[in-house]
Structure formats: structure tokens, C-alpha cells
Amino acid sequence: MASTSAAEDGAKVHYIANEGFLIEVGGKRLLHVGDAVLSQNSELFNDGVFEEVDLDVAFLEYFDWSEETRGILDRWMHVDRTVFMHLPTQADEIEDISKRLELTFPNKVIFDTPLQIKEF
């Protein structure tokens, strides 16, 4: 497991250190960005940590669906599935978000009920 510090939603707050984790377990490689937004932490990709990493799953904030974030994933990581986290609780909002994410992230995974299980 490797860890790196990242800003939450672009805010560099001196008393908060968000950690992103690159985890390998059972032959699977996962990236969990915590509360960070990839497009607002581009400096993380300039130090060689992510030199074209193959990932089975990337966990991103649900609001981090920009073309810039998609470009970061395409340039630095080859991701099989992108799981979007911290969704609102209302079903209609989740459905709307899922439709929007489909445009940029066709490999998206949405967990829309508590303790839902998906296998891949």
C-alpha cells in the first residue's frame, strides 16, 4: 500500500491532510482518493508515483466527473472500473448523477443502496 497527500476539493487547509491510497491486495490494484478531487491535485502526477499504473478499481468523489479528471485517468492510469463515492441519499438524485457519469465514465460503478454488494 502506498499513500500520498492530496487537497480536498482543491482547498489546501493546513490542519487537514487527506490521504489517497494505492492498494494492492489479492492481485488487484485499487486507488482510493479519499476526499480529494483528481483534477485539483495534478501535482500528484508529476512526481512519478503514477507512471501509467494499471488499476482494477478507482474510488472517486461523485462530483469529480470532469473531462480533466477523465484525462488524468486516461494518461496516468488504466482503470477497469471507477466507483463513485459519497453520493446523496435520494434515489432520484443518484439516478441523475448516474446518467451524467455515464457520458464521461462508461466504466462507472454506483452503489445506490446501503451495504449493496457488487462483484467484478
C-alpha positions as a LaTeX table, in Angstrom:
\begin{tabular}{lrrr}
\hline
Residue & $x$ (\AA) & $y$ (\AA) & $z$ (\AA) \\
\hline
Met1 & 0.00 & 0.00 & 0.00 \\
Ala2 & 1.27 & 3.47 & $-0.89$ \\
Ser3 & $-0.09$ & 6.75 & 0.43 \\
Thr4 & 0.01 & 10.33 & $-0.84$ \\
Ser5 & $-1.37$ & 13.62 & 0.50 \\
Ala6 & $-3.99$ & 15.49 & $-1.52$ \\
Ala7 & $-6.15$ & 18.56 & $-1.13$ \\
Glu8 & $-9.87$ & 18.14 & $-0.51$ \\
Asp9 & $-11.85$ & 19.78 & $-3.28$ \\
Gly10 & $-8.85$ & 21.94 & $-4.09$ \\
Ala11 & $-8.66$ & 23.55 & $-0.66$ \\
Lys12 & $-5.21$ & 23.37 & 0.89 \\
Val13 & $-6.16$ & 23.54 & 4.55 \\
His14 & $-3.18$ & 23.43 & 6.90 \\
Tyr15 & $-4.86$ & 21.25 & 9.54 \\
Ile16 & $-6.28$ & 18.63 & 7.16 \\
Ala17 & $-4.14$ & 16.06 & 5.36 \\
Asn18 & $-6.28$ & 13.98 & 3.05 \\
Glu19 & $-4.61$ & 10.76 & 2.07 \\
Gly20 & $-5.04$ & 8.87 & $-1.14$ \\
Phe21 & $-4.14$ & 5.20 & $-1.12$ \\
Leu22 & $-2.80$ & 2.94 & $-3.84$ \\
Ile23 & $-3.55$ & $-0.57$ & $-2.58$ \\
Glu24 & $-2.64$ & $-3.95$ & $-3.98$ \\
Val25 & $-4.37$ & $-6.98$ & $-2.50$ \\
Gly26 & $-5.00$ & $-10.43$ & $-3.91$ \\
Gly27 & $-3.55$ & $-9.43$ & $-7.27$ \\
Lys28 & $-5.95$ & $-6.47$ & $-7.58$ \\
Arg29 & $-4.83$ & $-2.85$ & $-7.56$ \\
Leu30 & $-7.11$ & $-0.15$ & $-6.11$ \\
Leu31 & $-6.84$ & 3.62 & $-5.83$ \\
His32 & $-8.87$ & 5.36 & $-3.12$ \\
Val33 & $-8.51$ & 9.15 & $-3.33$ \\
Gly34 & $-10.30$ & 9.91 & $-0.08$ \\
Asp35 & $-11.93$ & 13.34 & $-0.33$ \\
Ala36 & $-9.52$ & 14.61 & $-2.98$ \\
Val37 & $-10.51$ & 15.74 & $-6.47$ \\
Leu38 & $-8.02$ & 14.48 & $-9.06$ \\
Ser39 & $-8.28$ & 17.49 & $-11.36$ \\
Gln40 & $-7.41$ & 19.78 & $-8.45$ \\
Asn41 & $-4.36$ & 17.75 & $-7.47$ \\
Ser42 & $-2.48$ & 17.46 & $-10.75$ \\
Glu43 & 0.87 & 17.88 & $-8.95$ \\
Leu44 & 0.48 & 14.31 & $-7.69$ \\
Phe45 & 1.06 & 13.07 & $-11.22$ \\
Asn46 & 4.30 & 14.95 & $-11.82$ \\
Asp47 & 6.47 & 13.09 & $-9.28$ \\
Gly48 & 6.46 & 9.66 & $-10.93$ \\
Val49 & 4.17 & 7.89 & $-8.44$ \\
Phe50 & 1.62 & 7.20 & $-11.18$ \\
Glu51 & 3.65 & 6.15 & $-14.17$ \\
Glu52 & 0.91 & 4.53 & $-16.17$ \\
Val53 & $-0.48$ & 2.40 & $-13.36$ \\
Asp54 & $-2.95$ & $-0.35$ & $-14.20$ \\
Leu55 & $-5.86$ & $-0.23$ & $-11.77$ \\
Asp56 & $-8.71$ & $-2.64$ & $-11.27$ \\
Val57 & $-10.77$ & $-0.09$ & $-9.34$ \\
Ala58 & $-10.50$ & 3.66 & $-8.71$ \\
Phe59 & $-12.68$ & 5.24 & $-6.00$ \\
Leu60 & $-13.53$ & 8.88 & $-6.79$ \\
Glu61 & $-15.83$ & 11.55 & $-5.38$ \\
Tyr62 & $-19.12$ & 11.53 & $-7.29$ \\
Phe63 & $-18.69$ & 15.19 & $-8.25$ \\
Asp64 & $-15.24$ & 14.55 & $-9.76$ \\
Trp65 & $-16.55$ & 13.72 & $-13.25$ \\
Ser66 & $-14.78$ & 16.40 & $-15.25$ \\
Glu67 & $-13.11$ & 15.85 & $-18.60$ \\
Glu68 & $-9.85$ & 16.84 & $-16.86$ \\
Thr69 & $-10.24$ & 14.01 & $-14.34$ \\
Arg70 & $-11.07$ & 11.61 & $-17.18$ \\
Gly71 & $-7.89$ & 12.79 & $-18.92$ \\
Ile72 & $-5.80$ & 12.15 & $-15.80$ \\
Leu73 & $-7.17$ & 8.62 & $-15.55$ \\
Asp74 & $-6.55$ & 8.00 & $-19.25$ \\
Arg75 & $-2.99$ & 9.40 & $-19.14$ \\
Trp76 & $-1.69$ & 8.05 & $-15.84$ \\
Met77 & $-3.92$ & 5.10 & $-15.03$ \\
His78 & $-5.68$ & 2.37 & $-16.92$ \\
Val79 & $-8.82$ & 1.79 & $-14.87$ \\
Asp80 & $-11.18$ & $-1.15$ & $-15.30$ \\
Arg81 & $-13.91$ & 0.29 & $-13.06$ \\
Thr82 & $-14.49$ & 3.66 & $-11.44$ \\
Val83 & $-16.55$ & 3.60 & $-8.25$ \\
Phe84 & $-18.08$ & 6.95 & $-7.33$ \\
Met85 & $-18.40$ & 7.66 & $-3.62$ \\
His86 & $-20.24$ & 9.99 & $-1.24$ \\
Leu87 & $-23.46$ & 10.05 & $-3.25$ \\
Pro88 & $-26.55$ & 11.85 & $-2.00$ \\
Thr89 & $-29.18$ & 9.63 & $-0.40$ \\
Gln90 & $-32.15$ & 10.48 & $-2.63$ \\
Ala91 & $-32.81$ & 7.87 & $-5.34$ \\
Asp92 & $-33.76$ & 10.44 & $-8.00$ \\
Glu93 & $-30.52$ & 12.37 & $-7.42$ \\
Ile94 & $-28.49$ & 9.18 & $-7.67$ \\
Glu95 & $-30.23$ & 8.30 & $-10.93$ \\
Asp96 & $-29.50$ & 11.75 & $-12.39$ \\
Ile97 & $-25.85$ & 11.56 & $-11.30$ \\
Ser98 & $-25.53$ & 8.07 & $-12.76$ \\
Lys99 & $-26.81$ & 9.28 & $-16.14$ \\
Arg100 & $-24.35$ & 12.20 & $-16.17$ \\
Leu101 & $-21.44$ & 9.98 & $-15.15$ \\
Glu102 & $-22.22$ & 7.54 & $-17.94$ \\
Leu103 & $-21.24$ & 10.20 & $-20.51$ \\
Thr104 & $-17.66$ & 10.55 & $-19.27$ \\
Phe105 & $-17.16$ & 7.31 & $-17.32$ \\
Pro106 & $-18.83$ & 4.39 & $-19.10$ \\
Asn107 & $-16.99$ & 2.06 & $-16.68$ \\
Lys108 & $-18.63$ & 3.73 & $-13.66$ \\
Val109 & $-19.97$ & 1.78 & $-10.72$ \\
Ile110 & $-22.63$ & 3.26 & $-8.45$ \\
Phe111 & $-23.67$ & 1.76 & $-5.14$ \\
Asp112 & $-27.18$ & 3.14 & $-4.68$ \\
Thr113 & $-28.31$ & 1.25 & $-1.58$ \\
Pro114 & $-26.58$ & 0.76 & 1.79 \\
Leu115 & $-24.37$ & $-2.33$ & 2.05 \\
Gln116 & $-25.00$ & $-3.20$ & $-1.59$ \\
Ile117 & $-22.67$ & $-5.89$ & $-2.95$ \\
Lys118 & $-21.31$ & $-5.93$ & $-6.50$ \\
Glu119 & $-18.81$ & $-8.47$ & $-7.75$ \\
Phe120 & $-16.34$ & $-7.86$ & $-10.55$ \\
\hline
\end{tabular}
